[in-house]
């Protein structure tokens, strides 16, 4: 008898039920951008990202240096989501048999440049060779900045203001390979906002889906203002809309791999403060449901439709 197909959230829920632990050193397990472990002398955060040719990148059309950058930058974006300092990374690769030396040089040059730029050395890893496409797995450790607790996605509260750190949508035109992880901006937000910074998540799978995840973790809902969303539609989202039957707003909500941050603030920041923080307001946290508000005041249901793996 065959197994039933699972969505990615269903698989994560299934897995969490099988690896759940009450070990006292595990402060935070499955369900956020990073896990948190109490080492006895401080907190250590960990994350890993597995990227595969044909899923997350295309070695036939994309520069291997950009692919190397993305492999490291995805895990750095997890550090940004929790406002913590990247410490070190390990990189494991499944290399296609016969991969040329120049291609290996470009791949690892992209990785090391990005790792060095964020003071996050590559400390080791593992390598195998096989008769399949390239696969790269990055594991990263991080520590809290002095005086700043890791920011979780589960802290959103009713009345919080929802903001993003940059334009969204159309990332397949290049941003998904060349984005800058918002590590420095996340630290600045945590230092400036203090206790008013209630929750964050990085937008890897699409605003609608990652907002849904944050709301689920926090036990809240949200309403996005379409007028405000129009101001953060990227030029690439508009470009993508000319090539298919989807609106620029649809691309903004559902494309994914923008790697900006979605931020919950426990007060209403003014325009000057938003500009100083590099934020764009897009909505508000509510007690239930995901909605968008149209320019004429109508409320419409928002369905989370970002990218999900199917098992």
GIPEJO-V427914 format. One record per residue. N is the residue number from 1. RES is the residue in one small letter. PSI is psi in whole degrees, -180 to 180 (999 if undefined). OMEGA is omega in degrees with one decimal (none if undefined). Layout:
BEGIN
[[N & RES & PSI & OMEGA] [N & RES & PSI & OMEGA]]
END
This chain:
BEGIN
[[1 & x & 129 & -177.1] [2 & x & 159 & 177.7] [3 & x & 157 & 178.7] [4 & x & 136 & 177.8] [5 & x & 141 & -179.9] [6 & x & 145 & 168.7] [7 & x & 167 & 179.0] [8 & x & -46 & 177.9] [9 & x & -37 & 178.7] [10 & x & -40 & 178.3] [11 & x & -43 & 179.9] [12 & x & -41 & 177.6] [13 & x & -43 & 177.7] [14 & x & -45 & -178.4] [15 & x & -42 & -178.4] [16 & x & -36 & 179.5] [17 & x & -21 & -177.4] [18 & x & -20 & -179.4] [19 & x & 5 & -179.4] [20 & x & 137 & -177.1] [21 & x & 143 & 174.2] [22 & x & 20 & 178.1] [23 & x & 131 & -173.4] [24 & x & -25 & -178.7] [25 & x & -16 & -179.8] [26 & x & 100 & -179.0] [27 & x & -40 & -178.6] [28 & x & 123 & -179.8] [29 & x & -137 & -176.8] [30 & x & 138 & 174.5] [31 & x & 2 & 176.9] [32 & x & -175 & -178.0] [33 & x & -27 & 177.2] [34 & x & 155 & 170.6] [35 & x & 160 & 178.3] [36 & x & 127 & 179.7] [37 & x & 136 & 175.4] [38 & x & 114 & -176.5] [39 & x & -7 & -174.6] [40 & x & -24 & 176.8] [41 & x & 9 & -179.7] [42 & x & 176 & -179.6] [43 & x & 139 & 173.7] [44 & x & 129 & 178.6] [45 & x & 144 & -178.7] [46 & x & 150 & 174.6] [47 & x & 162 & 172.4] [48 & x & 150 & 178.7] [49 & x & 126 & 179.5] [50 & x & 120 & -176.7] [51 & x & 136 & -173.9] [52 & x & 142 & 175.6] [53 & x & 132 & -178.0] [54 & x & -11 & 177.5] [55 & x & -55 & -175.7] [56 & x & -17 & 178.7] [57 & x & 172 & -178.1] [58 & x & 105 & -178.1] [59 & x & -15 & 179.3] [60 & x & -22 & -175.0] [61 & x & -12 & -173.1] [62 & x & 147 & -178.1] [63 & x & 134 & -178.6] [64 & x & -27 & 176.0] [65 & x & -38 & 175.8] [66 & x & -38 & 177.5] [67 & x & -42 & 177.0] [68 & x & -42 & 176.1] [69 & x & -48 & -176.8] [70 & x & -40 & -177.1] [71 & x & -40 & 178.0] [72 & x & -41 & -173.5] [73 & x & -30 & 178.4] [74 & x & -44 & 178.9] [75 & x & -34 & 174.8] [76 & x & -34 & 178.1] [77 & x & -33 & 173.8] [78 & x & -40 & 176.4] [79 & x & -42 & 178.0] [80 & x & -40 & -177.5] [81 & x & -27 & -179.0] [82 & x & 6 & 177.8] [83 & x & 52 & 178.9] [84 & x & 166 & -174.4] [85 & x & 120 & 175.3] [86 & x & 138 & -174.3] [87 & x & -52 & -179.3] [88 & x & 158 & 179.8] [89 & x & 151 & 166.0] [90 & x & 145 & -174.3] [91 & x & 122 & 174.3] [92 & x & 138 & -176.6] [93 & x & 140 & 166.5] [94 & x & 104 & -171.7] [95 & x & 137 & 174.5] [96 & x & 136 & -180.0] [97 & x & 131 & 178.8] [98 & x & 10 & 179.3] [99 & x & 130 & -174.2] [100 & x & 148 & 179.8] [101 & x & -40 & -178.7] [102 & x & -33 & 177.6] [103 & x & -41 & 176.0] [104 & x & -42 & 179.4] [105 & x & -45 & -178.7] [106 & x & -43 & -179.9] [107 & x & -51 & -176.1] [108 & x & -26 & 173.8] [109 & x & -41 & 177.2] [110 & x & -40 & 178.8] [111 & x & -49 & -174.0] [112 & x & -36 & 178.0] [113 & x & -45 & -178.8] [114 & x & -42 & 178.6] [115 & x & -44 & -179.8] [116 & x & -37 & -179.1] [117 & x & -26 & -179.4] [118 & x & 18 & 177.6] [119 & x & 47 & -176.9] [120 & x & 84 & -174.1] [121 & x & 148 & 171.5] [122 & x & 115 & -168.7] [123 & x & -5 & -178.8] [124 & x & -161 & -179.5] [125 & x & -154 & -178.1] [126 & x & 157 & -179.0] [127 & x & 137 & 169.0] [128 & x & 160 & 175.7] [129 & x & 136 & -179.4] [130 & x & 174 & -176.8] [131 & x & 43 & -179.0] [132 & x & 173 & -178.8] [133 & x & 167 & -178.1] [134 & x & 135 & 172.8] [135 & x & 135 & 179.5] [136 & x & 132 & 176.2] [137 & x & 125 & 178.7] [138 & x & 126 & 171.7] [139 & x & 135 & -175.2] [140 & x & 140 & 174.5] [141 & x & 151 & 179.8] [142 & x & 164 & 177.5] [143 & x & 156 & 176.8] [144 & x & 149 & 168.6] [145 & x & 152 & 179.4] [146 & x & 127 & 176.7] [147 & x & 5 & -178.8] [148 & x & 118 & 176.7] [149 & x & 145 & 175.6] [150 & x & 137 & -178.4] [151 & x & 124 & -177.6] [152 & x & 163 & 176.2] [153 & x & -6 & -174.0] [154 & x & 8 & -174.0] [155 & x & 6 & -178.8] [156 & x & 141 & -178.6] [157 & x & 152 & 178.6] [158 & x & 131 & -178.9] [159 & x & -13 & 177.5] [160 & x & 149 & 174.2] [161 & x & 133 & 178.6] [162 & x & 130 & -179.3] [163 & x & 159 & 173.3] [164 & x & 160 & -174.9] [165 & x & -3 & 180.0] [166 & x & 177 & -179.4] [167 & x & 153 & -174.7] [168 & x & 153 & 172.6] [169 & x & 150 & 175.3] [170 & x & 26 & -173.9] [171 & x & -23 & -178.3] [172 & x & -11 & 173.6] [173 & x & 0 & 173.0] [174 & x & -29 & -174.7] [175 & x & -33 & -176.5] [176 & x & -16 & 178.0] [177 & x & -23 & -168.8] [178 & x & 7 & -175.1] [179 & x & 155 & 174.7] [180 & x & 118 & 177.3] [181 & x & 139 & -172.4] [182 & x & 45 & -176.5] [183 & x & -50 & -178.4] [184 & x & -41 & -179.9] [185 & x & -38 & 178.7] [186 & x & -42 & 177.9] [187 & x & -43 & 179.7] [188 & x & -40 & 177.5] [189 & x & -45 & -178.8] [190 & x & -40 & 179.9] [191 & x & -39 & -175.3] [192 & x & -43 & -174.7] [193 & x & -26 & 179.1] [194 & x & -129 & -176.7] [195 & x & -14 & 177.8] [196 & x & -10 & 175.0] [197 & x & 101 & -171.0] [198 & x & -34 & -176.0] [199 & x & 154 & 173.7] [200 & x & 156 & 172.1] [201 & x & 146 & 175.8] [202 & x & 146 & -172.5] [203 & x & 82 & -179.4] [204 & x & -31 & -173.6] [205 & x & 7 & 179.9] [206 & x & 141 & -177.5] [207 & x & -46 & -176.2] [208 & x & -42 & -177.2] [209 & x & -43 & -179.1] [210 & x & -33 & 171.8] [211 & x & -43 & 176.9] [212 & x & -43 & 179.9] [213 & x & -43 & 178.8] [214 & x & -44 & -179.4] [215 & x & -41 & 176.9] [216 & x & -45 & -178.9] [217 & x & -31 & -175.6] [218 & x & -11 & -178.3] [219 & x & 38 & -177.3] [220 & x & -180 & 171.5] [221 & x & -171 & 179.8] [222 & x & 150 & 172.6] [223 & x & 123 & 177.6] [224 & x & 138 & -179.0] [225 & x & 114 & -177.0] [226 & x & -31 & 177.3] [227 & x & -42 & 177.2] [228 & x & -37 & 178.9] [229 & x & -36 & 179.7] [230 & x & -29 & -177.0] [231 & x & -12 & 179.3] [232 & x & 15 & 171.5] [233 & x & 123 & -177.3] [234 & x & 161 & 175.1] [235 & x & -34 & 179.3] [236 & x & -32 & 175.6] [237 & x & -40 & 177.5] [238 & x & -39 & 177.3] [239 & x & -44 & 179.8] [240 & x & -36 & -177.9] [241 & x & -26 & 178.2] [242 & x & -10 & -176.1] [243 & x & 1 & 177.1] [244 & x & -172 & -177.2] [245 & x & 21 & 179.7] [246 & x & 146 & 179.7] [247 & x & 159 & 173.6] [248 & x & -37 & 178.9] [249 & x & -39 & 177.3] [250 & x & -43 & 177.5] [251 & x & -44 & 178.5] [252 & x & -45 & -174.1] [253 & x & -30 & -163.2] [254 & x & -5 & -173.9] [255 & x & -45 & -179.1] [256 & x & 174 & 179.1] [257 & x & 34 & 170.2] [258 & x & -33 & -179.6] [259 & x & 30 & 164.7] [260 & x & 176 & 177.9] [261 & x & 140 & 168.8] [262 & x & 125 & -167.9] [263 & x & 136 & 174.5] [264 & x & 122 & -178.0] [265 & x & 134 & -173.8] [266 & x & 27 & 173.7] [267 & x & 173 & -179.0] [268 & x & 107 & -179.7] [269 & x & 147 & 176.2] [270 & x & 170 & -177.2] [271 & x & -40 & -179.3] [272 & x & -43 & 179.0] [273 & x & -41 & 177.4] [274 & x & -46 & 180.0] [275 & x & -42 & -179.7] [276 & x & -34 & -179.2] [277 & x & -7 & -177.1] [278 & x & 34 & -177.1] [279 & x & 157 & 176.0] [280 & x & 120 & 179.2] [281 & x & 139 & 179.3] [282 & x & -9 & -178.2] [283 & x & -161 & -174.7] [284 & x & 149 & 175.8] [285 & x & 134 & -179.3] [286 & x & -177 & -176.7] [287 & x & -20 & -178.3] [288 & x & 158 & 173.2] [289 & x & 151 & 172.1] [290 & x & 123 & -175.5] [291 & x & 159 & 164.7] [292 & x & 147 & 177.3] [293 & x & 123 & -178.6] [294 & x & 164 & 179.1] [295 & x & -26 & 179.2] [296 & x & 12 & 172.0] [297 & x & 2 & 178.6] [298 & x & 146 & 176.7] [299 & x & 129 & -179.6] [300 & x & 142 & 179.5] [301 & x & 140 & 176.9] [302 & x & 118 & 179.9] [303 & x & 128 & 178.5] [304 & x & 114 & -173.5] [305 & x & 20 & 178.6] [306 & x & -171 & -174.1] [307 & x & 132 & 173.7] [308 & x & 137 & 170.2] [309 & x & 146 & 174.5] [310 & x & 134 & -179.3] [311 & x & 999 & none]]
END
